[in-house]
Amino acid sequence: MPLTRSFRESVMEELQDKEYRRAFLQGIIDDLLTGDLEFAKTMLREYINGTVGFIAAGKALNRSPKSLMRMLSATGNPQARNLLELIAYLQKADGIAFEVRVVKAKAVKRKAA
């Protein structure tokens, strides 16, 4: 049975919901903090496309929209400053602020040598 809509179309529609949008951005930040930069970049592109758009983000950050797109591409290698400025802008645009808390990490099993 063929899909009636693409994943991207579904995400774009869901991002119109405030709670979904905020949870989506929180998931991106969690991915960044756990070191999954590649997936976080992909999801940031989707988030920006479904919310503020690259033109508005570029204007707000005084950067070319194409530069932001390249930064978040599969081959992009964003500097921490650029990534954090982008996330700060996205939080401000949505009227939210995320907090980072310190919690006890789950035990990591080490391989025997």
VENFEN-V98429 format. One record per residue. N is the residue number from 1. SS is DSSP state (helix for helix, strand for strand, loop for the rest). PHI is phi in whole degrees, -180 to 180 (999 if undefined). NEAR is the number of other ideal C-beta (glycine too) atoms within 12 Angstrom. Layout:
n=N ss=SS phi=PHI near=NEAR
n=N ss=SS phi=PHI near=NEAR
//
This chain:
n=1 ss=loop phi=999 near=3
n=2 ss=loop phi=-74 near=5
n=3 ss=loop phi=-72 near=9
n=4 ss=loop phi=-88 near=8
n=5 ss=loop phi=-138 near=12
n=6 ss=loop phi=-79 near=12
n=7 ss=helix phi=-56 near=15
n=8 ss=helix phi=-62 near=18
n=9 ss=helix phi=-61 near=16
n=10 ss=helix phi=-63 near=17
n=11 ss=helix phi=-64 near=25
n=12 ss=helix phi=-59 near=23
n=13 ss=helix phi=-68 near=16
n=14 ss=helix phi=-63 near=22
n=15 ss=loop phi=-67 near=29
n=16 ss=loop phi=-75 near=15
n=17 ss=loop phi=-84 near=17
n=18 ss=helix phi=-57 near=15
n=19 ss=helix phi=-66 near=14
n=20 ss=helix phi=-62 near=21
n=21 ss=helix phi=-59 near=30
n=22 ss=helix phi=-69 near=24
n=23 ss=helix phi=-66 near=20
n=24 ss=helix phi=-63 near=31
n=25 ss=helix phi=-66 near=37
n=26 ss=helix phi=-62 near=26
n=27 ss=helix phi=-62 near=24
n=28 ss=helix phi=-63 near=35
n=29 ss=helix phi=-64 near=30
n=30 ss=helix phi=-59 near=19
n=31 ss=helix phi=-61 near=23
n=32 ss=helix phi=-62 near=28
n=33 ss=helix phi=-70 near=21
n=34 ss=loop phi=-96 near=14
n=35 ss=loop phi=91 near=10
n=36 ss=loop phi=-93 near=17
n=37 ss=helix phi=-62 near=24
n=38 ss=helix phi=-61 near=20
n=39 ss=helix phi=-68 near=19
n=40 ss=helix phi=-62 near=30
n=41 ss=helix phi=-62 near=30
n=42 ss=helix phi=-61 near=24
n=43 ss=helix phi=-71 near=33
n=44 ss=helix phi=-62 near=38
n=45 ss=helix phi=-60 near=31
n=46 ss=helix phi=-63 near=29
n=47 ss=helix phi=-61 near=39
n=48 ss=helix phi=-64 near=37
n=49 ss=helix phi=-60 near=25
n=50 ss=helix phi=-89 near=28
n=51 ss=loop phi=-125 near=32
n=52 ss=loop phi=-77 near=27
n=53 ss=loop phi=86 near=21
n=54 ss=helix phi=-72 near=31
n=55 ss=helix phi=-66 near=17
n=56 ss=helix phi=-65 near=20
n=57 ss=helix phi=-64 near=34
n=58 ss=helix phi=-62 near=25
n=59 ss=helix phi=-64 near=16
n=60 ss=helix phi=-65 near=22
n=61 ss=helix phi=-98 near=29
n=62 ss=loop phi=57 near=14
n=63 ss=loop phi=-135 near=25
n=64 ss=loop phi=-68 near=15
n=65 ss=helix phi=-57 near=24
n=66 ss=helix phi=-65 near=15
n=67 ss=helix phi=-64 near=20
n=68 ss=helix phi=-65 near=34
n=69 ss=helix phi=-62 near=25
n=70 ss=helix phi=-64 near=20
n=71 ss=helix phi=-58 near=32
n=72 ss=loop phi=-99 near=37
n=73 ss=loop phi=-77 near=18
n=74 ss=loop phi=-60 near=14
n=75 ss=loop phi=-97 near=11
n=76 ss=loop phi=-68 near=23
n=77 ss=loop phi=-134 near=15
n=78 ss=loop phi=-69 near=28
n=79 ss=loop phi=-73 near=14
n=80 ss=helix phi=-57 near=13
n=81 ss=helix phi=-57 near=13
n=82 ss=helix phi=-65 near=25
n=83 ss=helix phi=-65 near=27
n=84 ss=helix phi=-69 near=18
n=85 ss=helix phi=-64 near=22
n=86 ss=helix phi=-64 near=41
n=87 ss=helix phi=-65 near=35
n=88 ss=helix phi=-60 near=21
n=89 ss=helix phi=-62 near=29
n=90 ss=helix phi=-63 near=38
n=91 ss=helix phi=-63 near=25
n=92 ss=helix phi=-63 near=19
n=93 ss=helix phi=-61 near=24
n=94 ss=helix phi=-97 near=27
n=95 ss=loop phi=72 near=11
n=96 ss=loop phi=-131 near=22
n=97 ss=loop phi=-143 near=16
n=98 ss=loop phi=-90 near=22
n=99 ss=loop phi=-117 near=10
n=100 ss=loop phi=-105 near=12
n=101 ss=loop phi=-117 near=8
n=102 ss=loop phi=-93 near=7
n=103 ss=loop phi=-132 near=8
n=104 ss=loop phi=-69 near=6
n=105 ss=loop phi=-74 near=8
n=106 ss=loop phi=-70 near=7
n=107 ss=loop phi=-64 near=6
n=108 ss=loop phi=-105 near=6
n=109 ss=loop phi=-80 near=6
n=110 ss=loop phi=-99 near=6
n=111 ss=loop phi=-76 near=5
n=112 ss=loop phi=-73 near=4
n=113 ss=loop phi=-78 near=3
//
